[in-house]
């Protein structure tokens, strides 16, 4: 179905992370009907999630509702299950523009939404590498709900350790905080957690301090492998001096209710286990990627320098779920945010971002911008963000 | 077991609500070893819970950790299952004072704690009156977690109503907010909710406003029955003018996933149902009450004017779970808070609050207060609260 009875082309944005947020802040809603589809109705300032988990920053300070980011977009709380770029699913009701496609949504019920351009900015999900027990027993550091649940769990473990019926061994186990993964997220979280435990909680639970341990497990021989050696050494010495026990060349093969199982048979008692061992593609991305390039389906959407998905039409992608061909960019918030604004400027300038795969600029399409500018509402002017 | 190797008498406080909080703020921890046992490690400023549920007040502003209220008390996150005032369960380890009793705790494991005086200040729990489906589908307004979950649910229902696949009828049902119970809590919540929906959410969801309804169901012919008629009329007209539909003489006989079932066969579609139809005694209170007065077990602990439980020894009770004989006080936060401070002053003055049931003052026991005052730590002086 079409959501509004206007003749403007529909730009469908999937996601509400760094890329999508930046895009909808900049895109001109006088030129396009922007529909944002995401199971999360707010943007999260992810770099501060570890601070939220330990209570330094209140979690509401990290959020911006999508409706506040740009009141002129239509937001739908839903998860995209299938993208049908060929529009084979049949035309929806209220067909008003020619170039239409179909998008099937689920949660809480199925619906189909027509679009003219779709922007995939769904990011990635935590990778468990098939290790059993991770989903059931570990915490991730991805959403605000994760951080809040983790904070609650930390408090619970300290209360448990306080009880007179708790044995020495149980106390030691309850206060062993294990972080799996020596990437930027894991390292930052381990440091933040250690500071919090030894500086803030010391005041409330002084008697428990000898039992507190933070253990960082890394599967290869060094942490922060994507950075240079000097940085790795500095990070390691900083972590160690703030009380984190860093164990390298340790592979986790399983997690159960109260033990982390390591390769070689070692078992590690733990109270809280945080899993930040990397990211994996979301099912939607795998599906689109395999359809777009039938020969070599990858885990990311290959895009050209105009962020058009190679092998698909009217489909754009940005952020962690995309890979710019010939210009490999790191999967960071900075890149996603800049790509979002860049794409919005391309769209605002009237570029017809149809079929991807070219290296030359896409055909330019003249749009009477001056007329449109006049019609822009006050609300939208206020929310415009020019980077 | 005894928690500390001191010779001070142990005052065991069950609960962390208004009564307990006020007691531990005032009690002299140089005279007594104070042990607080409660499943909730913080005090909640309950009158502001409705405001938290609608986001006006941040929930962390409503809390005070028990350890912050008085750093000199020992707090245990546990729930008292059985109180054995006769100490028949056998002496625990480390018995240091003569008059000892046993308390059995569960969660996460059983333990026994000796005490010299026990103060029951556990309050009450929401009453469901055996109506099926209430526990599963309704929200209560008792803890911060209730308010947070409710806030999330309200947002969820609005997002659901926004989806293009939602029918008119589903939208109307999702945005019908039903409050069961016309007491002070229900009335305040219904008013707060209605203001929030029609003033704050109007900005974000203007198109949904015609669908929003707040319905207050009351089983008798008027609301706020404990107040006089003029107040009842005023409250009713205020509620009505703020958009709440008040239905009196309506009895709820069941709640299922999406319908409130009324006596007479009527069914009410709802999105969120808040149950505030009154309170019932906690199992521990029923158990103690039946043991203390074997002839007429009541739902509250009968206490004399010194808050000693009639029929028991070394057992005190205050707040909603108690009933002062000959001086019926309302079950409000104000009464509980004042009783807590009053009891602390009695204990600080050295009254030996042994066996209850007398109307004359309990025997006075001289305690060298001046000496004790000197030993009081700086931390405790700071947290003292004299009403």
Interface residues (C-beta under 8 A of the other chain):
Chain A: X1 X3 X41 X58 X60 X65 X67 X75 X76 X77 X78 X105 X108 X109 X110 X111 X113 X155 X156 X159 X160 X162 X163 X164 X165 X204
Chain B: X1 X3 X41 X58 X60 X65 X67 X75 X76 X77 X78 X105 X108 X109 X110 X111 X113 X155 X156 X159 X160 X162 X163 X164 X165 X204
